[in-house]
């Protein structure tokens, strides 16, 4: 039977090959956007490094648009979240996959074939043990599995288990961890007239160590056939025949250990040379089967890391009293994005335990017309935290993950395009404003009405008048594009002009105003001030009503400046 005939085809992330191939044909979230919304901080919570970290990150940046695929992944997470036995079983299978992956790493090209063969025998035992344990685990949780993905995994493990026992029939009569473990190998070696190894072949692989036997019995059976031979290696010195015969007599049936490292290496080298034609076909036969099981478990490890990491993240936030919910996924064409009780997952992960319950939750409700929101409010009032939260929820939802909100209805987007203020890059000739303008131009060059666009204080590198003029054009372009967009800005004048823009500009999108709120309060002396609430709501812009409070919070109101100068005796 060919290996390909029973190679594991189950995939926990993609229900079929067509979905997986479609993923490879599109670009995903850019590195700039990943940095802007803080995606790397979420990926770091999966506690994986190297290629595994890149694999997990790719699942988020691919921006999967297939509703069936998203549901397929959500169902697996549901199984693990709703049933502790299933979660424990999946974690145990992941541990087995990690064990196989660690053992099946590529060998050095300089490793002698004899040692490679011994490793192959060990692999056979390891994979048999792993398949046995995986079978026991999957059967234990079989009646609790509901998701299509885990059902396919169960069927594949049972199929591979049956195939393994078909190749190694002795295995099915043994219990867990009782597979044949090669402990010794019997070789047949032909000698030349000087008792040097001339030809050799394998006679048997034994599950017990060779110990001792009477000298004549060790050399010959009654019928004259060889049973076993003495461990030796030809010396480069003369008198080899006499020395070997002398040692055979002295051994008197005992094993003679080869303690010299140089002698061991030389012996392996000679065996490798004279048995090359025997070892290669044997290794090929074993590899046909061991490669099947190693590849199955190694590929499975990547997929399981995503689900186990996702469940860890969900459970951590739920234990802190914060909601994590399975979003309801709608078709892409409906362009739905409606969330209640959303919060920024990175803020939650960075907060101290005693402050987690103080995290403010907000709502966001786009409609099918692809609304555009202009978000204004005081500095440090939560605008950036809010728009990052919305973008991260979109990314998590399309990866099949639960989202940080109390409820959510979401349509996939074809991509998320972001523009956040950044330091000027020294290796360009644009200047900071030129860089900002170029990135914004690229957004309009790539985005569609099925995109989500997130802008944060864009064009702030120029004067307020120029910034307002260019921002007006950007918002008008977003309306014409008819995409979903959030523009967080300090330009209250821009938000005050929304009625004019909505009535005069082409495009179906409706521009609305969001405000990061403040609350008026009085101190004991009756003085009024504004306190940030971090609640974002749909409302007209508040203009400069809290400018005095902002200035005071940074210590730059006139009264504070006057007092500082008086204390310094400058005036």
C-alpha positions, 0 to 999 in steps of 0.5 A: 500500500502506498503512503499516499493512500492513507495520508491524513487529510483532515484539517482543523482550519479549512473544511476542504482544499478549495478553501485553503487554496483560495486563501493563498491567492490574496493579500492580507493585513499589512504589517503597518496595519498590524502595528497600528491596531496592536495585533502582535500583542494579541499573537504574543498571548499564544506563547509560541515562537518562530515558525509557529508564531508566524503561522498563528499570526498568518491566520489573523492576517489572512482575513478569511472571508468564507462564512463556512470556514469561520463557522467551522473554526468557531464550532471547534472552539465551542466544543472546547469551551462548552465541554472541559473533557473535550478541551482536555482531550484536545490539549492531550493530543497537542502534547502528543503532536509536540512529542512527535514533532520533537523526534521527527526533526531532520537528521544531519546529512553526516549521520551514518545510515546505520544510526538512521536505521536505528532511529527509524525503529525507534520512530516506529515504536514512538508513532505506535505509542502516540497513535494508541494514546490519541485513539484512547483520548479521542474515543473517550471524548467521542460522544461529546464532540459536535463540531465537524472539524473534531469529528473529522479528526476523530475519524482520521485518528481511528483510520490511522490507528487501524492502518498502523495495526494492519502494518504491524499486526502484533500491535493490536494485541498489546496495550498502551505503551507495550509496542515492540521496542527494538532492543537489539539487532541480529546481524549476519556478517561474512568474514574474509580469511583474516576475519575482517567483515566482508558482507553483512545483512540483517537477520532480525530485530529483537524486542529484548537485549542480547545478554549471554549464551554458551559459547558454542551455541552462540556460534552455531546451531546444531544444523550448522547455521549461524545463530549470532556472532561476537561483537568485534571490529577489525584493528588496524594492527597486526595479529587480528585473527589471533587476538579475536580468537583469544578474546572469544575464549576469554569471553566464555559466553559473556558480552564484551562492551565496546567502551572506546568511542573511537572504536564505536565510531569506526565500527559504525563506519564499517557497518555503514559501508558494507551494509549500505545496500541492505540499509537503504531499502529497509529504511525506505520501507519503514519511512513509507509508514513512519512518515505518514504518522509523523507528517499527520501529527506535525501538521496537526500541531500547528492547527491545535496551537491556534485553538488551544491558544484561543481557548486560553485567551478566552478563558483568561478574560472570562475569569476576569469578568469580561465578556468573550462571545462568539460573533454571529457571522453574516454574508460579506454582501450584507456589510454588517458590523454591529457590536455591543459591550466591546472593549480593547482586548490589548487594554484588558490583557495589559491591565492589572487584575484589580482594574479589569472590571473598570474597563469601559465597554462601548457599542458600535453600529454600522448599517448596510449603507456602509456608514462613516464615523467621525470620532472626536473628543478630548486627548487621552479620552479613549479614541485610539483605544476604541478604534483599535478595539473595533479593528481587532474584533473584525480581525478576530472574528474573521479568524474564527475566534471569539471576540471581546464584546457582549454580542456582535453581528459581523460581515467579513471585510476584504481587508482592513486599511489603517492610517495612524500618525507615525514618526517620519522615516529617515530613508524617504524623501517625502517628509512626514506629510508626504508619507501620510499622503502617500499612505492615504493614496494607497488606501484609496488605490486598494480599498473597496466598499467591502473594506474597513478603513480606520484613520487616527489623527491623519494629516496632523503633521500640517497646520490646522487649516491645511489639515481641515482642508485635506481631511474634508477631501478624505471624508468626501472620498470615503463617502464616494467609496461607500466603505465602512470607516472610522476617522478619529480626529481632533478636528471638531470643525470637520464633524460640524460639517457633516450635514453639508457633506452628506447632502452635497457629496456623491456616494451612498455612505452616510457620515455620522458623528461619534464623541468620546464623552466627558462629564461635567463635575464640580469640586468643593469650591464650586469650580466646574471641570470635565472628566473623561468617561471613555464612553463613545456615543453617537452625538454632535461634536462637543467642540472646545467645551472641555478645552480648559479642562484639557489644558489643566490636565497638562498643567498649561492653563493660564492660571497654572502658567501664571502660578508657575512663573510667580513661584519662579520669581520670573515676574 
